[in-house]
């Protein structure tokens, strides 16, 4: 970290607000909310890499001197706290960060492969667990913008909307506002595939990922 740069001990981001380049020279711990981390190589379109959820430390790449070009943007309102550590404490943080980064990369596989209904289910449960991991029945949490969810899940926005509609009809989704949802986490965890939905044979990005029974 660069001690010559004055930085507040905490930082807040509104939904869809990006972390400034100056702030990315520091290490931060996500206290609340969720961010998306994208690869943003010069001359290329940015590509989703992974999520950052409460407890995760961001900015390690800059701290260790890698040349990765990343962009970080809040998916929901986010609160960050500055990480200031050295010696054994910093080593412990770095080791934890490696383990968590591996976990987040594994989660990306679940979020971007398989039936679209399963992808939406995984995303909902990830956001619910990040707010209250002990919520076994009903969960309520902030959600990203529809276009962000679609990009993270690698499906069309219409597909996400249709999955939510099916969940609402089955009473899994009890309340759905533009950026917040309340749902039965118990029912979702037990459901392998939402009735009426099957895996799509669509091969191209942007095509519908689920088929509905007529």
N, C-alpha and C positions, 0 to 999 in steps of 0.2 A: 504494500500500500504506500501511497505517496503522502507523507506527513505534512508537506508544504501546502496541501490543498485543504482549506477549511471546509469541513463537512459536518452537517447537523447529525446528531446521534440517531435521529429517526427521520423517516421520509414517507410521505403518502402519495399514492397515485390513484387517479380516478380511473374508472373502467375505460379501456381502450387507450390510455395514456402510456406513452413510451418512457422508459428510463433514459434520462439524458446521458450523453456520451461522457460528460464529466463525472457523473455519479457511477458510471460503469467502471471507473478506475478504482473503486472501493469494493470491499466485500460487505454484503448485506445478508441478514437473515430475514426470511419471509415470516412475519408474525401473523398476518391475516390476509385472506384473499388468494388469488392465483394469477400467475403470469405465464405467458407462452415465451419460450426461447426459440428463436429462429436463427438459422444460418443465413448470413447476409453478405455473401462474397461480392466484391465490386463487379459490376457489370452483369450480375445474375439476379434473378428474382429470389426474394427471400423464401426459405423453406422451413416449415415447422420441424423442430427437432424433439422438444420435450416440454413438459410442464414444470413449473416450480410452485410448490405448495407449502403451507405453513410448516416451519421447521427447516426447510431447505436453505442452504447458503448459496448465494449467487455471487458472481464476480471472481470466482477462483481462477478462471482461465487467465484473466488479466494479471492476477496476483502472481501466478507462476510463470508468466511471461510467454504464453503461447501466442501464436499469430492468428488464432481463430477470430473471425469477424462475426460477432453475434449482435442481435437486436433483442431487447426484452420489452414486452408490452403487457400491461395489466389486462387480464380478462374480466376481472371483477375488481371492485375497490380494494386496494392493497395497502398494507402498512409494513414498512421495512425498518429494521434496526441495524445500526452500523456494527459490524464485527471488528472488534479491536482486541487482538490477541498476539501472543508471541511464544516462542519456545515450545514446550510440551503441549500447552493448550492449543496452539495453532496446529501442531501436528495431529492432535486428536480431531480437530475440526476438519482438516484436510482428509483424513482417513474416513470420517463419517460421510463427507461429501462424495467421495468416490463410490461408497456403497450405495448412497441414495441416488446418485446419477445413474448407476447400473439399474437400480429398481425402476427409475423413471423411463429409461430406455426400454425395459421389458414391458412396461405399461403401454408404451406407444404401439407395440405390436398388437395388444388387445384392442386399442382404440382405432386401429386402422386396418384390421383384417377381420374376416368373418361377416356374418349377417349384420346389416346396419342396425337392427334392433339391439343386438348384443353390444355393439359399439356405443350406442346411446346409453344403454344400461350401465356399462363400465364407467362412462364419463359421469353419469349421475351419482353412482356410488363413490367414485373417487372424490367428487366435490363434497358429498355428504360426509364421508369419513374425515375429510380434512377439517370440517367444522366441528363434528362431534362423532368420534369413532365409536362411542358407546351407544349411539342411537340405533336400537335394534328393530324398532317398529316404524314409526313415522319420522321422516327426516325433512328438514327445510333448509335450503341453501340458496345462495346467489348463483346465478348461471351466466355464462358468457353470452354475448350477442349471437344471434342465430348464424350469421355468416362465419363467425369464429368457430362455433361448434362444428359447422359443416366442413371447414377447412381442416380442423384438427382430426375429424373422423374420416376425412377423405371421401365424403359423399356430397350430394347436392343438398342445398338448404331445404328444398321441397321434401326430401327424404326424411330429414330430421323432423320436420313439421308433421309428417304422416305418422312417424313412430310415436311422437307425443300424442297425436290424436288417438291412436290405437291404445296407448297407455291410459288415456283419460276414459275411454269407453270401458276398459277393463277395471277401472277404479284403482289402478296402480298410481296414477297421477291424480292427486286430489285437488291441486290448485296450481295453475300455471299463469304467471305474469311474464311480461317481456324478459325480465332479467332475474327472476326468482321462481322457485318451484317447491311445492310440498308434495311428498310422495311416500308410498309405503316401501321402505327399504327392505323390510322383511319379505314382502311378496316378490320384489324384484330379485333379491338374492336367491330365492327358491326357484325362480322361473328360468328355465334353460333357453327357451325361445318363445317369444310372444305368439299366442295363437293367431293364426291367420297370416303369419309372416314366414317366409322362407328365404333362403339365401338366393341372391340374384345371380344370373349368369353373365351380367354385364361385366365387361373387361376394362372399359375405359373410364378414367376418372371423370366424375361429374354425372355419370349415368346413375339411375336409381339403383340402390343397393338392396331393396326389398320388394317382394311381390305380395299383393294383398289378395286373399281369397274373394271370389265374387259370390 
